[in-house]
Amino acid sequence: MSMLTPPGMGGKYRVTGAAYPRMSRPRRRRRIVFALLGSVLALALLGYGALQLIDVFRGNGGKKTVAAGKDCPTGSPSKAGPASAVSARPATPAAAVTLPKPAEITVNVYNATPRAGLAKLVGDELKKRGFTIGQVGNAPAAFDKKVPGIGILLGAPTTDKAAYSVLGTQLTGVTLQNDTRKGTDIDLILGNTFKELNTKADADKALATLAHPVPAPAKTC
């Protein structure tokens, strides 16, 4: 028996050599804490992933609803109220516009370009299209070789603007001017960049658009 062994404690309780039994705290509680933390983290990750999948399958529907709400009511028509019913109606067709017929418009055709015979050529074509042709010839000195664009429509201040529009369907890019005349006839002064009249098909289409304007498309929700 060694001197370190208490009296009466022999056998397996005898301490020999330099080795001593070491006492440590149980690790069971620490494992439980770690397990709980891991479970909470896993649940958080699963919840975040589920939200992302919902956004993907919905196509960011929530954002679209907010954006659409600026202009259009949300929800079914029965719940949205009168505003929803009004926005869903088709646009009312625009009323037809009364335009003067080409035969009611007297056109004087003047050539301000170096091309000989241009005024007669254009006058004959306008006559075929139904216009009444007045004087045909070279432009007055104030305009001769001095019209850089397509041409000029020159008339009295009281000339019906619709007459300008009807004649303007025959050639694109003309400008409007007024002088001191008293009559209702319109001078067509052909400029340096004029090449030819619009095709009859294009002119008829433009004239039909003038007579029956296309209404603006209605907003849809």
Buried (B, 14 or more C-beta within 10 A) or exposed (E): EEEEBEEEEEEEEEEEEEEEEEEEEEEEEEEEEEEEEEEEEEEEEEEEEEEEEEEEEEEEEEEEEEEEEEEBBEEEEEEBEEEBEEBBEEEEEEEEEEBBEBEBBBBBBBBBBEEEEBBBBBBEBBBEBEBBBBEBEBBEEEBBEEBEEBBBBBBBEEBBEBBBBBBBBBBEEBEEEEEEBEEBBBBBBBBBEBEEBBEEEEBEEBBEEBEEEEEEEEEEB
